[in-house]
Amino acid sequence: MAMEGMVRTVLGDIAPADLGWCQCHEHVFLEKGRSFELHKALLMDDYEKSQAELFLYKNAGGSALVDAQPGGGGRMAERMVRAAKATGLHLIASAGFHKTVFYYDDSFLFRESEEQLADRFIREIEEGMLSSQMDGERRLPEKAGILKVAVDEGGLHRDATYEKLFHAAAATVKATGVSILAHFEKNSDAFEVLRFFEDAGIPANRLLACHLDRTRHDLGYHRELAAAGAYLEYDTINRLKYVSNEQEIALIQGMLEAGYQDQLLFSLDTTNERLASYGAPMGLDFILKHFSGMLEQAGVGKEILRHVMVENAARAIAIQAV
Ligand SMILES: [Zn+2]
């Protein structure tokens, strides 16, 4: 198991107290591949621009972020390492998998057995990340610190590939103690996923349920999931085609009123259409610079925001024996 209680960044393990302001689901680097073929916004392969975005974030008060692009699925490991050194930010890399539609037919995802997949994910966390697709299979000394999983429409029993991927994911969390960054689709059943991991002996507080503020914008459902012990990771902030910021804030207030201030996480789930250095009208600093003020006007003060961004994030992503 990785070192319990620590946060595993690409430049080494750090104490949770040293993490600082952390957005737990971002995409700052993404290489050209299948994702780009499907959505032109899914390409952030200009090192200088991505680094400039990270400095923008740091200058606004950012300290850490999770890059949610998993290994072999467009993650740019070498660039993350280089940018972490250049900016001084704590960058956390993802092992694991995204939706299978984002992979070419000859990908490891389809080829490897459940055991091979678990071995691949565990070694990325315990030994070192594999280089990005373009550079082949070279292993870096720098490690991934979280496990990305993606729940497609139809859930985790959608097909045999998802079945083996989720079983490999459970084995990875049990072996390493990392938490699970879960992508959910429209009307995904988060409880199916929660129960699956619980049946495997993994506590609910290892699950960071992402995107439910856009895929299942339903306060009652979110409260139930929080009551079960999961983290609700809200990353539809300023994605106005899905949800207005007023709706987003109302959801946050509803969760706070019900006492779930310890189980919220906020992020932006960026693409090149949401990164200022790539020409977008907003950037990684949006929560720090703009959303914080909107929240304050709505009565959600800076202390609560810091609690979510700093303390909750550190607790949610720290290594924990299961
Ligand atoms: Zn994402």
Residues whose N, C-alpha, C, O or C-beta is under 5 A from the ligand:
A	BS01	ZN	A68 D269
